[in-house]
Amino acid sequence: MWQMIVERMPSLLGWFCTLLAFLVPYVTYKINQHLHRTADPPWKREENSSGGSS
């Protein structure tokens, strides 16, 4: 029984690719958030904090 379960488990490369599939977009999202907080001009920050008009 245990052998059947172990045979169906993904390889180390499969686990690594799964981890990268999560980490790459998450890190990109976090970096983008940080850049917007620090580099957006004041008029853009005011637009985001008011919720927008549309």
PECORCOR-V33400 format. One record per residue. N is the residue number from 0. RES is the residue in three letters. SS is DSSP state (alpha for helix, beta for strand, coil for the rest). PHI is phi as a letter, one per 20 degrees, with the letter a starting at -180 (* if undefined). OMEGA is omega as a letter, one per 30 degrees, with the letter a starting at -180 (NA if undefined). Layout:
# PECORCOR-V33400
n->N res->RES ss->SS phi->PHI omega->OMEGA
n->N res->RES ss->SS phi->PHI omega->OMEGA
This chain:
# PECORCOR-V33400
n->0 res->MET ss->coil phi->* omega->a
n->1 res->TRP ss->alpha phi->f omega->a
n->2 res->GLN ss->alpha phi->f omega->l
n->3 res->MET ss->alpha phi->f omega->l
n->4 res->ILE ss->alpha phi->f omega->a
n->5 res->VAL ss->alpha phi->f omega->l
n->6 res->GLU ss->alpha phi->f omega->a
n->7 res->ARG ss->alpha phi->e omega->l
n->8 res->MET ss->coil phi->f omega->l
n->9 res->PRO ss->coil phi->f omega->l
n->10 res->SER ss->coil phi->f omega->l
n->11 res->LEU ss->alpha phi->f omega->l
n->12 res->LEU ss->alpha phi->f omega->l
n->13 res->GLY ss->alpha phi->f omega->l
n->14 res->TRP ss->alpha phi->f omega->a
n->15 res->PHE ss->alpha phi->f omega->l
n->16 res->CYS ss->alpha phi->f omega->l
n->17 res->THR ss->alpha phi->f omega->l
n->18 res->LEU ss->alpha phi->f omega->l
n->19 res->LEU ss->alpha phi->f omega->l
n->20 res->ALA ss->alpha phi->f omega->l
n->21 res->PHE ss->alpha phi->e omega->a
n->22 res->LEU ss->alpha phi->f omega->a
n->23 res->VAL ss->alpha phi->f omega->l
n->24 res->PRO ss->alpha phi->f omega->a
n->25 res->TYR ss->alpha phi->f omega->l
n->26 res->VAL ss->alpha phi->f omega->l
n->27 res->THR ss->alpha phi->f omega->l
n->28 res->TYR ss->alpha phi->f omega->a
n->29 res->LYS ss->alpha phi->f omega->l
n->30 res->ILE ss->alpha phi->f omega->l
n->31 res->ASN ss->alpha phi->f omega->l
n->32 res->GLN ss->alpha phi->f omega->a
n->33 res->HIS ss->alpha phi->f omega->l
n->34 res->LEU ss->alpha phi->f omega->l
n->35 res->HIS ss->alpha phi->f omega->l
n->36 res->ARG ss->alpha phi->f omega->a
n->37 res->THR ss->alpha phi->e omega->a
n->38 res->ALA ss->alpha phi->d omega->l
n->39 res->ASP ss->coil phi->f omega->l
n->40 res->PRO ss->coil phi->f omega->a
n->41 res->PRO ss->alpha phi->g omega->a
n->42 res->TRP ss->alpha phi->f omega->l
n->43 res->LYS ss->alpha phi->f omega->l
n->44 res->ARG ss->alpha phi->f omega->l
n->45 res->GLU ss->alpha phi->f omega->l
n->46 res->GLU ss->alpha phi->f omega->a
n->47 res->ASN ss->alpha phi->f omega->a
n->48 res->SER ss->alpha phi->f omega->l
n->49 res->SER ss->coil phi->e omega->l
n->50 res->GLY ss->coil phi->n omega->l
n->51 res->GLY ss->coil phi->n omega->a
n->52 res->SER ss->coil phi->d omega->a
n->53 res->SER ss->coil phi->d omega->NA
